[in-house]
Amino acid sequence: MSCETLPADSIDFCMLDYACSYLPEQKTRMYYRYMRHASKTEASALVRRGWRRFGCYFFHPICARCNACKNLRIDAQNFHPSRSQKRVMKKNRATMLYIRKPSMTREHLELYNRFHEYKSGVSGWKYTPITPQHYYENFVDGAHDFGKEVLYFIDDRLVGVDLIDLTDDGISSVYFFYDPDYAKFSLGVYSLLMQIHFARQMGLRWIYLGYWVDGCGSFAYKMDYKPMQILEGFPPLEEEPAWRPIGPTPYESS
């Protein structure tokens, strides 16, 4: 199947405008594509064009007065860790990792809620405890054969869950949450370094980081993983995405 061909059960729709989480003075509107049986090829084509996935829903913003959201991808094959990133690797020498199909357990739900309650205090995130149905619909359903979870354990305790998609040419970061009691291990940094490691092991070039908004503090960390490329806009499936390099290494997009 070509990437231009949509499955018969796909449904496109958009939401009404609502307050933007990244730029408080702006309104945002999301365009959605529901795909009950998305293949890896279809998911890869959308991710390369700036779409994100939660569950069976692929989406990207279509804001009327703003185009601040850009997509970033790390060149995993040419990445070299900084001194601070090497220290994070050293701190996690005893951290255990397991990769498997996404699942939902009581430990998943409790960890997710404790992480978001913590972020509501330190970063002002809106906090509402997640329900099992909501967690399943966002992080378990729709994974098919390309969605995975990476579980992080320290002292036999689940301390981090990293949801990722394996695409044709890279890894798409879906979502990561961790135990705030283990903040000293810098698990967010470590999980991204592990994605880069996995990509190299599998011969994949890119880590798709999702959105970046200039001036938004929540996204500042993404610039610590150069060389990388940036995508302007969300090109249709019949067009090739025009990724352009940013960072110290001048390489051509592919």
C-alpha positions as CSV (number, residue, x, y, z in Angstrom):
1,M,0.0,0.0,0.0
2,S,1.4,3.4,-0.9
3,C,1.5,6.1,1.8
4,E,-1.0,8.1,-0.2
5,T,-3.7,5.5,0.2
6,L,-5.8,5.7,3.4
7,P,-7.4,2.7,5.0
8,A,-11.2,2.5,4.5
9,D,-11.8,2.9,8.3
10,S,-9.9,6.2,8.7
11,I,-12.0,9.2,9.9
12,D,-10.7,12.8,9.8
13,F,-12.1,15.5,12.1
14,C,-11.0,18.5,14.1
15,M,-11.8,20.0,17.5
16,L,-13.0,23.4,18.4
17,D,-10.4,26.0,19.5
18,Y,-9.2,25.8,23.1
19,A,-6.4,27.4,25.2
20,C,-2.9,26.5,24.1
21,S,-0.8,24.7,26.6
22,Y,2.5,26.1,25.1
23,L,1.6,29.7,24.4
24,P,-1.1,30.9,26.9
25,E,-2.1,33.9,24.8
26,Q,-2.9,31.7,21.9
27,K,-5.8,29.4,20.9
28,T,-5.1,26.0,19.4
29,R,-7.1,23.6,17.2
30,M,-6.2,20.0,16.5
31,Y,-6.7,18.0,13.3
32,Y,-7.3,14.3,14.0
33,R,-7.2,11.2,11.9
34,Y,-8.7,8.1,13.6
35,M,-7.1,4.9,12.2
36,R,-8.4,1.8,13.9
37,H,-6.0,-0.5,12.0
38,A,-3.0,1.7,11.1
39,S,0.0,-0.2,9.6
40,K,3.6,0.6,10.4
41,T,4.0,2.0,6.9
42,E,1.0,4.4,7.3
43,A,2.2,5.4,10.8
44,S,5.7,6.1,9.5
45,A,4.4,8.3,6.6
46,L,2.4,10.4,9.0
47,V,5.2,10.7,11.6
48,R,7.7,11.9,8.9
49,R,5.2,14.6,8.1
50,G,4.9,15.9,11.7
51,W,1.9,14.0,13.0
52,R,1.8,12.6,16.5
53,R,-0.1,9.5,17.8
54,F,-2.1,8.8,21.0
55,G,-3.9,5.5,20.8
56,C,-5.7,5.2,17.5
57,Y,-5.6,8.9,16.9
58,F,-3.0,10.7,14.8
59,F,-3.0,14.5,15.1
60,H,-1.3,17.8,14.4
61,P,-2.3,21.5,15.1
62,I,-4.1,23.6,12.6
63,C,-4.1,26.9,14.5
64,A,-5.7,29.9,12.7
65,R,-3.2,32.6,13.8
66,C,-0.1,30.7,14.9
67,N,2.4,28.3,13.3
68,A,4.8,28.2,16.2
69,C,4.8,24.4,16.5
70,K,7.7,22.9,14.7
71,N,8.8,19.2,14.6
72,L,12.2,18.0,15.5
73,R,14.1,14.8,14.9
74,I,17.6,13.8,16.2
75,D,20.2,12.3,13.9
76,A,20.8,9.3,16.1
77,Q,23.7,7.9,14.0
78,N,25.7,11.1,14.3
79,F,24.8,12.1,17.9
80,H,27.6,12.4,20.5
81,P,26.7,12.8,24.1
82,S,27.8,15.8,26.1
83,R,29.7,15.4,29.4
84,S,26.5,15.9,31.4
85,Q,24.7,13.2,29.4
86,K,27.6,10.9,30.0
87,R,27.2,11.5,33.7
88,V,23.5,10.5,33.4
89,M,24.5,7.3,31.7
90,K,26.9,6.6,34.5
91,K,24.3,7.3,37.2
92,N,22.0,4.7,35.6
93,R,24.5,1.8,35.3
94,A,22.3,-0.3,37.5
95,T,18.9,0.7,36.0
96,M,17.2,-2.2,34.3
97,L,15.2,-1.9,31.1
98,Y,12.5,-4.1,29.5
99,I,11.0,-3.5,26.1
100,R,7.6,-5.0,25.3
101,K,4.1,-4.3,23.9
102,P,2.4,-1.5,25.8
103,S,0.4,-2.7,28.8
104,M,-1.6,-1.3,31.7
105,T,-1.2,-2.3,35.3
106,R,-2.0,-0.7,38.7
107,E,1.7,0.3,38.8
108,H,1.4,2.1,35.5
109,L,-1.6,4.1,36.7
110,E,-0.1,5.0,40.1
111,L,3.2,6.1,38.5
112,Y,1.4,8.2,35.9
113,N,-0.7,9.9,38.5
114,R,2.2,10.6,40.9
115,F,4.2,12.0,38.0
116,H,1.4,14.4,36.9
117,E,0.6,15.4,40.5
118,Y,4.3,16.3,41.0
119,K,4.4,18.3,37.7
120,S,1.3,20.2,38.7
121,G,3.2,21.4,41.7
122,V,6.6,22.3,40.1
123,S,5.4,23.2,36.6
124,G,1.8,24.3,37.0
125,W,0.4,21.4,34.9
126,K,-3.3,20.8,35.2
127,Y,-3.8,17.6,37.2
128,T,-6.7,15.2,37.0
129,P,-6.1,11.5,38.0
130,I,-6.2,9.3,34.9
131,T,-8.8,6.5,34.6
132,P,-7.9,3.0,33.4
133,Q,-10.1,3.6,30.3
134,H,-8.3,6.9,29.5
135,Y,-4.8,5.3,29.9
136,Y,-5.7,2.3,27.7
137,E,-7.2,4.5,25.0
138,N,-4.1,6.8,24.9
139,F,-1.2,4.5,25.5
140,V,-2.1,0.8,24.9
141,D,-4.7,0.8,22.1
142,G,-3.5,1.4,18.6
143,A,0.1,0.2,19.2
144,H,-0.3,-2.7,16.9
145,D,3.1,-4.1,15.9
146,F,5.0,-0.9,16.0
147,G,4.2,0.6,19.4
148,K,6.3,-0.4,22.4
149,E,6.9,0.5,26.0
150,V,10.3,0.7,27.7
151,L,10.0,0.0,31.4
152,Y,12.7,1.3,33.8
153,F,13.4,-0.4,37.1
154,I,15.6,0.7,40.0
155,D,15.9,-1.6,43.0
156,D,13.1,-3.8,41.5
157,R,10.8,-0.8,41.4
158,L,9.1,0.5,38.3
159,V,10.4,4.1,38.1
160,G,9.7,5.1,34.4
161,V,7.6,4.2,31.4
162,D,8.6,5.3,27.9
163,L,6.1,4.9,25.1
164,I,7.6,4.8,21.7
165,D,6.7,3.9,18.1
166,L,9.2,2.1,15.8
167,T,8.8,3.6,12.4
168,D,10.4,2.7,9.1
169,D,13.3,5.1,9.6
170,G,13.4,5.8,13.3
171,I,11.8,6.0,16.7
172,S,8.9,8.3,17.5
173,S,8.8,9.5,21.1
174,V,5.2,9.2,22.2
175,Y,5.3,9.9,26.0
176,F,7.5,9.4,29.0
177,F,6.7,9.6,32.7
178,Y,8.7,8.7,35.8
179,D,8.8,8.5,39.6
180,P,9.6,11.9,41.0
181,D,11.2,10.2,44.0
182,Y,14.0,9.2,41.6
183,A,14.5,12.6,40.0
184,K,18.2,12.5,40.8
185,F,18.6,9.8,38.1
186,S,17.6,12.2,35.4
187,L,15.4,9.5,33.9
188,G,13.9,11.8,31.2
189,V,17.4,12.4,29.8
190,Y,18.3,8.8,30.2
191,S,15.3,7.6,28.3
192,L,16.1,9.7,25.3
193,L,19.7,8.6,25.4
194,M,18.4,5.0,25.4
195,Q,16.2,5.7,22.4
196,I,19.2,6.9,20.5
197,H,21.0,3.7,21.6
198,F,18.2,1.6,20.4
199,A,18.0,3.4,17.0
200,R,21.7,2.8,16.5
201,Q,21.3,-0.9,17.4
202,M,18.5,-1.3,14.9
203,G,20.1,0.7,12.1
204,L,17.5,3.5,12.3
205,R,18.6,7.1,11.8
206,W,16.0,9.4,13.4
207,I,14.5,10.1,16.8
208,Y,11.2,12.0,16.2
209,L,10.9,14.3,19.2
210,G,7.5,15.8,18.4
211,Y,6.8,19.5,18.8
212,W,9.1,22.3,19.7
213,V,8.0,25.9,20.3
214,D,10.6,28.6,20.4
215,G,10.5,30.3,23.8
216,C,8.5,27.6,25.5
217,G,10.5,26.3,28.5
218,S,9.0,22.9,28.5
219,F,10.7,22.2,25.2
220,A,14.1,23.7,25.9
221,Y,15.7,20.3,26.7
222,K,15.1,19.1,23.1
223,M,17.9,21.4,21.8
224,D,20.4,19.4,23.8
225,Y,20.5,16.5,21.3
226,K,22.1,17.9,18.2
227,P,22.6,17.3,15.3
228,M,19.0,17.4,14.4
229,Q,16.5,18.6,11.8
230,I,13.4,20.7,11.9
231,L,10.2,20.5,9.8
232,E,8.1,23.5,9.0
233,G,4.4,22.8,8.7
234,F,2.6,19.5,8.1
235,P,2.9,18.5,4.4
236,P,0.3,16.2,2.8
237,L,1.0,12.6,2.1
238,E,1.6,13.2,-1.6
239,E,4.4,15.6,-0.8
240,E,7.9,14.8,0.6
241,P,8.5,16.5,3.9
242,A,11.2,19.2,3.7
243,W,13.3,18.6,6.8
244,R,16.2,21.0,7.2
245,P,19.3,20.8,9.4
246,I,19.9,22.7,12.5
247,G,22.9,22.2,14.7
248,P,26.7,21.9,14.2
249,T,26.7,19.2,11.5
250,P,25.7,20.3,7.9
251,Y,24.1,17.1,6.5
252,E,21.4,16.7,3.8
253,S,17.9,15.5,4.7
254,S,16.9,12.0,3.6
